[in-house]
Structure formats: C-alpha cells, structure tokens
Amino acid sequence: MNQVPFKGVIAYPVTPFDNNENIDIPLFKKQLERLITSGSHGIAPLGSTGVMPYLNDTEKEALAEATMQQVAGRVPTLVGVSNLTTERTVYHAQFAEKAGATAVMIIPMSYWKLTDDEIVKHYDTVASKISIPIMAYNNPATGGVDMSPALLKRLLEIPNVTMIKESTGDIQRMHYLRKELGEGVAFFNGSNPLALSAFSAGAKGWCTAAPNLIPELNIALYDAVQENDLEKAQRIFYKQVDLLKFIVAKGLPRSIKAGLDILGVGGGGFKSPLKPLGENEIAELDRILSSIQSELAV
C-alpha cells in the first residue's frame, strides 16, 4: 500500500443532476475527463463540491463506480465516504475500495458533539475494515467538528490514516502541524484562498474544485512552488485569488456549476433544497472568468 498516494492538485468534481434530480452520469464523466486531461494530479468525488451529504447510497455508489470507470487508473482517486454513523462509513469505505479507489476521505460528521475518543474510535474502526489509506478531513464549517492538532496526531497513529486535509482556513494551524508532526507529515490544503500560503507552510497538495474552471492556473501554481520560484508563484496566485474567494463565498456546488455553464461545458442541475446562483452572481462570476481568460491570452 502506498501510504501517501497523492501530491499536487487534487480536483473535486461536482455532481450534476437532470431536471428530475437524477444524477446525470454522462455529464459527470464528461466533467471528469476535462479534469484529467487538463492535468489534475488526482480526482476526489463525493466531497463537499459533490454535495455528498445530499446523496443516497445508490447515488454515492453510482458516482464512485462512474469515477473509477472514467479515470481508469490514470490518476489516483480519493473517494469521500463520510457518514454520521460508523457502520455506514465502513459500508461506503468498503464499497469504494472494492470499486477501485486509491484512498478514502473521512470527515467526522456530527449532530451531537463528538469527543476526541469517539472520533479516534470511529476512524480506527473504519481503518480496520479496509486496506487502503485514509485522509482525515478537518472542516468544522461543514462537519461540525474541529479536530485539534493533538487529535490529528492521535489519528495518524492509526496505520491506515496517513493524510490530513486541513480546511479551517487557519494558516497557523498548518504551520503547527508541520512543526509538531515533522516535515514528513502529509497534510493537504482544503482552503482555496490559502493556496499559496499553505504550500509555503509545507502542504503536500491542494484539494480544490477550482480546476473545473481554471486548471492552468491551479497547476501552474503548484509547478512554481515545486520550482521554488516564489515570485512566479505569487504572480500566478494573484491572477486566480478573486475566483478562489468567489467560489468559497458563494458555495462551491453553485459557483462551479455556474462557471461550467459559462464555459460551455454544462454544470448540470441541483438536488433540492440547493438552488443555482442568482443572475447578478452569475454576471459577477462571468466577469471574473473573462478577466482571467484575458490575462491568460496575453
């Protein structure tokens, strides 16, 4: 087992629906192909961008299988398998592994506030039931749980838990992880506006939905960091920062789907209660994307 099979830009696809709120698998595969051919280093279906909590088991399984079929081993895959209960998380993790996922990502979803011991037991149980790596996902804004660096350190003692996705938006948290856990810790940035800062703090990769819209800039930023060219990395980051802020502020599924529509790819519909961006927001996104395209054309 490759303990840390990811690096670079890990792209998050949306989940497109048709007018009857059924998943549009052909469109999903088309969107996946764009992410792969544009240079993404990994594909991560069933994340926040893919509205995983809104999907039933059948839909999750269909998306996992469609991803493996389309990716066909060209890049590693990271499948979101989180659920409120350990039993269902184990079920989805095992399904993802059987489907061919490289690794799974788990966020400790909570209605009641979970204790650290409960979270550790949750991850340990899932890890014991699969043989592929696990990325522990910390995003208190969506999961309702903020996993402290001390807790994350405990999770990394579980053999299969080999990676951390940090999405609190606190750059000091990343520096602390690097300092306390050492240079070998594999943590990934999940906060789009912190992309450059996170790489500077030692992030191994960037988990983002932005490659659906601006893959050239996302990958160029990572390449500049690998070349240790800070000035170039800054220039590239500044070109995309307005879009990164916009997609976070307006909601990833809404903004990415609107952007795919603007680009002529097609973003697909939504599953209720989610709704698309308003006209003014779409116009703003169009202006941002047009500005970026103008700069890239120079």
Summary of the structure (lengths in Angstrom):
residues: 298
radius of gyration: 18.1
end to end distance: 44.4
largest distance: 54.4
contacts: 1032
relative contact order: 0.14
helix: 52%
strand: 12%
